[in-house]
Amino acid sequence: MPSNSARAFNNAYIVLIIAPLFWGGNAVAGKLATLDWQPFTITCIRWLLTTIVLLPFAYQHLRNDSVVLKKSWLTLFLLGALGMALFNLLMYLSLNYTTAVNVSIEQAAMPAMIMFANFILLSQRVTMLQIAGLITCGVGVLITATEGQPSVFFSQGLNKGDAIMLLACVFYAAYTFGLRWKPPVHWLSFLFIVAIGAASMSFPFMLWELQQQPFTMPSARGWIVMAYVVIFPTIVSQISYARGVELIGGNRAGLFINLVPIFGSLLAVVILGEQFRLYHAVGLLLVIGGIMFAERFAAKEAQ
């Protein structure tokens, strides 16, 4: 008889809830990290530790995939350097200036950015109903980022933290867009090379940051946060999401990413004590509704 953990790993709904749960917790962890870590330093050390943790598990797969990796290692390296690293650098930086609730909801703008990139760069057809869904999503993000006063955007713009977070979303959307060129290698080989790229890109940022403010040893809380971001959002979520895609396919699995802002917002309220205001609820409903409307219509068109 299979163990409970084996049954859970074979249940698509369980693994596809675990992944966004830990991804949503990353915004909360990032907010806690601002108490002990500088944003560029935590990003670099996160990815360095990830490569160390992954190496014994990925080693054999790296050998098996060596022929393919020799031809396409630069693609994977750049995905980590330009996607993972810059997204995390900017997300942790933004959390010095805005709330974890805002950051969680604003991440839901990424599917809309990906769809826009597909339209502009690949000329993928976009219908009026999909455009309506994307506009709805954009309005939700704007309501969240302007604290329920979208007219403020036209007179004062966005606050610093929310603007940085939306820029971070652009880089992660670019990373997701670039996954179409991912070579056929084992997911551990893929994640290991991506982690090396992310660590390499964030290293000079960390050096610059440490020149501005010397390193101080984090508290026990800081190291617990570091352990969380290395193990759960970085590794466990990737394993869970990859397993979910394997079980039910990418199109159905992708809808579960919409749980990230929901989990992130709830965790920020419960763990950080942040206030969840009416404009957060309105923004969240518009963002999730807009994305699901656009994606479901796109799925019907593809059938």
C-alpha positions in Angstrom: 0.0 0.0 0.0 1.5 3.4 -0.9 2.3 5.8 1.9 0.4 9.0 2.5 3.2 11.0 1.0 3.3 8.9 -2.1 -0.5 9.2 -2.5 -0.2 13.0 -2.1 2.6 13.2 -4.7 0.3 11.4 -7.1 -2.7 13.7 -6.4 -2.6 16.6 -8.9 -4.8 18.9 -6.8 -2.6 18.5 -3.7 0.7 19.2 -5.4 -0.8 22.1 -7.4 -2.1 23.7 -4.1 1.3 23.2 -2.4 3.2 25.0 -5.1 1.3 28.4 -5.0 1.0 28.1 -1.2 4.8 28.3 -0.8 5.1 30.8 -3.7 2.6 33.0 -1.9 4.6 32.6 1.3 7.6 34.0 -0.5 6.2 37.5 -0.3 5.7 37.1 3.4 9.2 35.7 3.9 10.6 38.6 1.8 8.9 41.1 4.1 10.3 39.4 7.2 13.7 39.2 5.5 13.8 43.0 5.3 14.3 42.9 9.1 17.6 41.0 8.8 18.8 40.9 5.2 19.6 43.4 2.5 17.5 42.6 -0.6 20.4 41.9 -3.0 22.3 39.9 -0.4 19.4 37.5 0.4 18.8 37.0 -3.3 22.4 36.0 -4.0 22.8 33.8 -0.9 19.4 32.2 -1.7 20.5 31.0 -5.1 24.0 30.0 -4.0 22.5 27.8 -1.3 20.0 26.4 -3.8 22.9 25.2 -6.0 24.6 23.6 -3.1 21.4 21.8 -1.9 20.5 20.7 -5.5 24.0 19.5 -6.6 23.9 16.0 -5.0 20.4 15.3 -6.4 21.1 16.9 -9.8 24.6 15.5 -10.4 23.6 12.3 -12.2 20.9 14.1 -14.3 23.5 16.7 -15.3 25.7 13.9 -16.6 22.8 12.3 -18.4 21.8 15.6 -20.0 25.4 16.7 -20.7 25.1 16.6 -24.5 22.0 18.7 -24.6 23.3 21.1 -21.9 26.5 21.8 -23.9 24.3 23.1 -26.7 21.8 25.0 -24.7 23.4 25.9 -21.3 23.5 29.6 -22.2 19.7 29.7 -22.7 19.1 28.2 -19.2 21.8 30.4 -17.7 20.1 33.5 -19.1 16.7 32.4 -17.9 18.1 32.3 -14.4 20.2 35.5 -14.8 17.6 37.7 -16.4 14.4 36.1 -15.1 14.8 34.5 -11.7 17.6 36.8 -10.4 16.1 40.1 -11.5 12.6 39.2 -10.4 13.9 38.3 -6.9 16.2 41.2 -6.6 13.4 43.6 -7.4 10.8 41.8 -5.3 12.8 41.8 -2.2 13.7 45.4 -2.8 10.1 46.4 -3.3 9.1 44.9 0.1 11.2 47.6 1.8 8.6 50.1 0.5 5.2 48.3 0.2 3.2 45.6 1.8 3.3 41.8 1.3 -0.4 41.9 0.4 0.3 44.4 -2.4 3.2 42.4 -3.7 1.1 39.2 -3.7 -1.7 40.7 -5.7 0.5 42.5 -8.1 2.2 39.2 -9.1 -1.1 38.2 -10.7 -0.3 40.7 -13.4 2.3 38.3 -14.9 -0.1 36.1 -16.9 -1.5 39.3 -18.6 2.1 40.4 -19.4 2.9 37.0 -20.9 -0.2 37.1 -23.1 0.7 40.6 -24.2 4.3 39.4 -25.1 2.9 36.5 -27.1 0.7 38.9 -29.1 3.5 41.5 -29.7 6.4 39.1 -30.3 4.8 36.0 -31.7 1.7 37.6 -33.3 -0.6 35.2 -31.4 -4.2 36.1 -32.1 -5.9 37.9 -29.2 -9.7 38.3 -29.2 -11.7 41.2 -27.8 -12.9 39.0 -24.9 -9.3 38.2 -24.0 -8.5 41.9 -24.2 -11.4 42.6 -21.9 -10.0 40.1 -19.4 -6.6 41.7 -19.6 -8.0 45.2 -19.0 -10.0 43.9 -16.0 -6.8 42.4 -14.6 -4.9 45.7 -15.2 -7.6 47.7 -13.4 -7.4 45.3 -10.4 -3.6 45.8 -10.2 -4.0 49.5 -10.5 -6.7 49.6 -7.7 -4.4 47.6 -5.4 -1.2 49.7 -6.2 -3.0 53.0 -5.6 -4.8 52.0 -2.4 -8.3 52.1 -4.1 -7.7 55.5 -5.7 -6.8 54.7 -9.4 -7.1 58.4 -10.3 -4.0 59.1 -8.2 -2.0 57.2 -10.7 -2.5 60.0 -13.3 -1.5 62.8 -10.9 1.1 61.1 -8.7 2.0 57.8 -10.3 2.7 54.7 -8.3 4.5 54.5 -5.0 8.1 53.3 -5.1 7.5 49.8 -3.8 4.6 49.0 -6.1 6.4 50.4 -9.2 9.5 48.2 -8.4 7.3 45.1 -8.0 5.5 45.7 -11.3 8.9 46.0 -12.9 9.9 42.7 -11.2 6.8 41.1 -12.8 8.0 42.1 -16.2 11.2 40.1 -15.7 9.4 37.0 -14.5 6.9 37.3 -17.3 9.9 37.4 -19.7 11.3 34.3 -17.9 8.1 32.4 -18.4 7.9 33.6 -22.1 11.5 32.3 -22.6 10.6 28.8 -21.3 9.3 28.0 -24.7 13.0 27.5 -25.6 13.7 25.3 -22.7 15.7 22.2 -23.9 14.4 18.7 -23.2 16.4 18.0 -20.0 15.5 16.7 -16.5 13.9 19.3 -14.3 16.7 19.0 -11.8 19.3 19.8 -14.5 17.1 22.7 -15.6 16.7 24.1 -12.1 20.4 23.7 -11.3 21.6 25.7 -14.3 19.0 28.3 -13.8 20.1 28.6 -10.1 23.7 29.1 -11.2 22.6 31.9 -13.6 20.6 33.6 -10.9 23.4 33.4 -8.4 25.9 34.7 -11.0 23.7 37.7 -11.9 22.9 38.6 -8.3 26.6 38.4 -7.1 27.7 41.8 -8.4 24.6 43.4 -7.0 25.4 41.9 -3.6 29.0 43.2 -3.7 27.7 46.7 -4.6 25.2 46.5 -1.7 27.8 45.4 0.8 30.0 48.3 -0.2 27.1 50.6 0.7 26.3 48.9 4.0 28.6 46.3 5.6 27.2 42.9 6.2 25.8 42.2 9.7 25.1 38.6 10.8 21.3 38.0 10.6 19.4 36.8 13.7 18.0 33.3 14.0 14.8 34.6 12.4 16.8 35.7 9.4 18.3 32.3 8.9 14.9 30.6 9.3 13.6 32.9 6.6 16.5 32.0 4.4 16.0 28.3 4.9 12.3 28.7 4.0 12.9 30.5 0.7 15.6 28.0 -0.4 13.6 24.9 0.5 10.0 25.8 -0.1 9.4 28.4 -2.8 12.6 27.5 -4.7 12.7 23.7 -4.6 9.5 22.2 -3.2 7.2 24.4 -5.2 9.1 23.7 -8.4 8.9 19.9 -7.7 5.2 20.1 -6.9 4.4 22.2 -9.9 6.4 20.0 -12.3 4.6 17.0 -10.9 1.2 18.7 -11.3 1.9 19.5 -15.0 3.0 15.9 -15.5 -0.3 14.6 -14.0 -2.9 16.9 -15.7 -1.0 18.9 -18.3 0.2 22.5 -18.4 -3.0 24.3 -19.4 -5.0 23.0 -16.5 -2.1 23.2 -14.1 -1.4 26.9 -15.1 -4.8 28.0 -13.6 -3.6 27.1 -10.1 -1.0 29.9 -10.3 -3.9 32.2 -9.7 -3.9 30.9 -6.1 -0.6 32.7 -5.4 -2.1 36.2 -4.7 -4.8 34.6 -2.6 -2.4 32.6 -0.4 0.1 35.4 -0.3 -2.6 37.9 0.9 -4.0 35.6 3.5 -0.5 34.7 4.9 0.4 38.4 5.0 -2.7 39.1 7.1 -2.2 36.0 9.4 1.6 36.1 9.9 2.5 39.8 9.4 -0.7 41.3 10.8 -1.1 43.4 7.6 -4.6 44.9 7.1 -6.6 43.5 4.2 -8.7 46.4 3.1 -11.7 46.6 0.8 -9.6 47.8 -2.1 -7.4 44.7 -1.8 -10.5 42.5 -2.1 -11.8 44.5 -5.1 -8.3 44.4 -6.8 -7.9 40.7 -6.1 -11.3 39.8 -7.5 -10.7 41.8 -10.6 -7.2 40.4 -11.2 -8.2 36.7 -10.6 -11.5 37.1 -12.6 -9.7 38.9 -15.5 -7.0 36.2 -15.8 -9.4 33.3 -15.5 -11.8 34.9 -18.1 -9.0 35.4 -20.6 -7.4 32.0 -20.0 -10.7 30.1 -20.2 -11.7 31.8 -23.4 -8.3 31.1 -24.9 -8.6 27.4 -23.9 -12.0 27.2 -25.7 -10.5 28.8 -28.8 -7.7 26.2 -28.8 -10.2 23.3 -28.7 
